[in-house]
Amino acid sequence: MTIDQQTAALLDLINQHVASPGEEVTIANARAGANALFSGFAGEIEQNCLIKDRLIKGQDHDVPVRIYHPGGGTTSSSLPVILFFHGGGWSLGDVDSYDSLVRSLCVSSGAIYISVDYRLGPEHKYPAALNDCLTVTEWLLAHGGDIGGDISRIAVMGDSAGGNLATITAHKINSRSNKAIKAQFLLYPVIDISRPHDHYPSRITKGNGEYLLSRDGIDVAVDWYLTKGDDRADPTISPIRQDDLSPLPPTVILVGGLDPLLDEARAYHDKLTACGVASTLECYDTTIHAFLSFGTMDIAHKGRKYIANKVRELL
């Protein structure tokens, strides 16, 4: 598959600023690099939405969120609500670095978005991030009407590691709450960290670092997220290991054709379908992992438009 010109140009710019071979990767410089990457290529920032930061009270930890309302934030009827879990390997990223993407999706889909600032590794190991996502989801199901949301039309959405958290959250909630989550949108999700890289050919052919995400990067992220002794085959770590996916709602999966995570996205789509879950896999052949965040590229806007249409269709 051939890379498109804008993606190639973006990678050239990114590769001019990556760490030199042999340079130690620390959590501090990794976070600084990720924030610079997403802010530097965010593109035009959508202004036509109302934003409010707040804390959601949990049992032992209050979770920061940012709530986005399309337009001026007033509406004559309640709106669907999307819970958004950002990417960054469970250790990088925050609501600020994903602000541009979520603003764009909020306005184009006409839905309320709640971006969750879950706790990050290595300071907060598994299952801290997952527990925060569950805390906010449960709060929304109980109090969504207070923010103008329609709690009969709630979906989860996450990119990369956030896609992992999104589908695990949806499975847990729907397994005990009669399918309260009505749809899930998984953007190039991390689905399986239990098997060696060579189980998925795309990790080998696309994971050397030339297409942004690398096998080494995946390994570092997993080490920061998990504690030694955690079972990587646990379905709350590797959701493809879930025996029964039938509690999950209709699913939309987006992935780039040059993403090392391509093959596990395909495998998850196939398993969802085999379990009777309506699943759609949309592959953008010419681009890379995380492409939706790079608003300087036309293909990012194409993908965002596709998501917005699917949100309107499913909710």
N, C-alpha and C positions, 0 to 999 in steps of 0.2 A: 504494500500500500504506500502511496505517495503522500508526503507531508505537504500541507498547503503553505503558500508563501508567507502568510501572516504568522502562522505558527512557527515556521522556520526562523523568521526574523525575530520573533519573541525569544525563542530558544537561544539564538546567537547573543542577544542582549543579556539574557540571564546567565549564560555560561561565561560571560566576561567578568562576572562578579561572584562566582561560586568559590568555595574554599579550595585552596591549593591541595594537590594530592599529598597525603600524609598529615595535613593539618588536623589537629584534634577538634572533634565536633563536640561542643558543650551545649547544654540546654540554653544558656544565655545567648550564644551566637546563633544557634539554630532559630530561636524565637525572633531575634532581631532580623535575621535574614528573611524569615517567612513574612513578617509584618512589612518589611520593605518591598518584598515581591508583590504582595497583594495590593498595597497602596500605590506602588509605582505603576502598575498596569491595570488599575481599576477602571480607567476611562471616565466618561462623564458621569457625575453623581446625580441620581434622580432626586428631585426636591419635593415632588408632589405627594408626600406622605407625612403623617403625623407620627412622631416618635416619642416614646416615654420609657425611661429606665425605672425598674422597680426590683424589689427583692421578694422572692417567693419563699415563704417560711417552710422549712423542713423540720424533721424530727431532731436532728442534731446539727444542721447546717442550712443557712439561708442562701438560696440560689439566685444570683443576679440574672435578670433577663432584660431584653429590649423588645418592646412591643411596637409594631408598625401597623398603622391604619392607612389604607389607601385614601388619597385625596386629603380632605381636611379633617378626617376622622369622625365625621358625623354621617349617619345614614338612617334612613327611615325603616330599615329592616336589619336583622342580625346577619352577620357575614360568616362564611366558613373561616376556619382558623387552621393555620399551618404551624406546627412546632418545628423549628429549624435547629438542627444540631450541626455545628460547624466542623470542618475537617482540621487536619494538622497532626495526625498520628497520635491522638489522645494526649498530646503534650505541647502542641503549638497552636497558634490561632486564638481568636477571641471574637466577641461580638463586633469590635471595632474593625478588625481585618476583614470581616465578612459583611460589613455594613452596606457597601455599594451593591453587592449581589442581592442581598435581601431587600433593599429598597427597590431595586429593579423588578424583582419577582412580585413584591407586594403590589406595586402599581399596575403591572401588566396583568396580574391574575385577579385583581379586585378582591383579594382576601386579606384578612388580618394575619400577620406573621409574628411569632414569638421566637426570638433568637436566644438560645440558652447558653449562658456563660458558665458551663460546667467546670468542675475542678479538673486540673491537669496533672499528668504525671511529669516527672518522676516524684514530685512532692506528694501527690495524692494518687496512689496506685489503684488499680482495679479492686473493687467495683465502684469507686467514688464517682467517676463520671457517669456511669450507668445509673447509679442511685439518684444523682441530680436530675437526670433526664426523666426518670420515673416520677420524682417529686413534682416537677413542673407539669408533667402530663396529668397526674392525678389532680393537681390543683385546677388545671384547666377544665377537666371534666366536671369538677364541682362548682367552679366559679366563672366559667367562660362567658356566661351571660352578663357578668358585671363589666366586661370590657367590650360589649357589643357583639360577642361571638355567638354562633349557633352551635351548641354542643352536640347536635346531631350530625354536624358536618366538620369533623376534626380529622386532620391528617398529620402524618409525620414526614419530615424531609431531612435528609442529611447527606453531606458529601464526604467521601473518603472514609476516615474513621467515624465521622458523624453519620454516614450511611450505615455503618456497623451498629452504632448506638440506636439509630432510628428503627431498624428492623427488629432488633432485640426488644426494644421498648414496646413496639407494636405487638409483638408476639406475647409478651408478658401481660400487657393490658387486655388484649383480646381473649386470651386464654381464661381470664377470670371475670371479664366485664361484657360478655355477649357482643363482641365485635364493636366496641366503642370507637375504635380507630377505623375510619371509613376508607382510607387510602394511604399508601406509602410511596414516596418518591425517593429513590436511591440513586444518588449521583456518584458514579464511579466508586462504589462502596468497597470497603475491605470486608470480605466475606469469610475468609479462611486463613487463619494463621497457625493451623494445627499440622499442616502438611509441608514437606520441603518445597522449596521454590520450583524444582523441576517437575512437580506434579502439574503445574500450569505452564504450558509452553510460552505463553505471552510474557511471563515473568523472566524467562530466559532470553527471549529474542528482543524484548523491549525494556528490560530492566537493568541495563548496564550504566544508566545515568545520562544517556544522550537525550532521553525524552522526559526530563525533569525528575520523575520518580524512579528510584533505583532499588534494587534488592537490598543493598547495604542500608539505605534509608529506611526501608521497611523493618529491617532487623533492629536498627537502633530504636525506632519508634516502639516496637514490641517490647524491647528490654526496658524502656522508660515506663511503659504502661503496666507491665505485669511484674509480679513478685516471683522470685524463684520458687518453684513448686506449684504454681498455678497450672491447672490442667488446660492446655491450649485447645483441647478437643471439647471443652465445656461449651454448650450451645450459647451461653451468655458471653462467650469470648469469640468463638467461631460459629456464626449462626447457620452456616451450611450443615453443621453437625446435628441440627435439630431433626429428630426423627419425623415429626409431624408438623408440617408448615401450614396445615389447613386453617388454623386460626387467623392467619394473616389476611389482610384486605387486598383488594385490587392493587396491583403494583406496577410502577413505572420505573424502569432502570435506564439510566443514561451512562454511556461510557465512550471514551475515545478509542479509535482503532489503533493508536500508538501507545496505549496505556498498558503497563504491566499487569494491571488488574482486569484486563479484558476477559480472559478465559474464566476466571472465577465468577465474574458477573454473568457470563453465559451459563455456567454450571448452575448458578443459583436460579436464574430464570427457568432453566429446564426443570429443576427440582420443584420450584413453585408450581409450574404447569402440571407436573406429574401428580402433585398433591391437590389439584383442582383449583388452585388460585389463579385468577385472571392476571396474567403478567405480560407486560410489553417491554421488549428490549430495543432501545434505540441507540444505534452505534454511529458515531460521527468519525468516519474512517480516517480522515486526514489530520486529526489533532490528538492532543495529549491529555494526560491526567490534569484535573483541576481547570480545564479550559473555560468553564463557565464563569470563573472569577476574573478572567482577563477581559474586561470590557473594552479594551482597545482592539479586540479582534471581532470580525464580522460573525465568525462561527459561534462565539459566545452569545451574541444576541439572537442568533438562530436557535440555539439550544434553549435560551431563556424563553423565547416565544413559544417553543414547543411545550415547555413545562407549564407555562401559563394556560395554554389551551387545554392541557390535560387536567390541570386543577379545575378549570371551569367545567370540563366534561365529567369528572368523577365526583365533584362536590356540588 
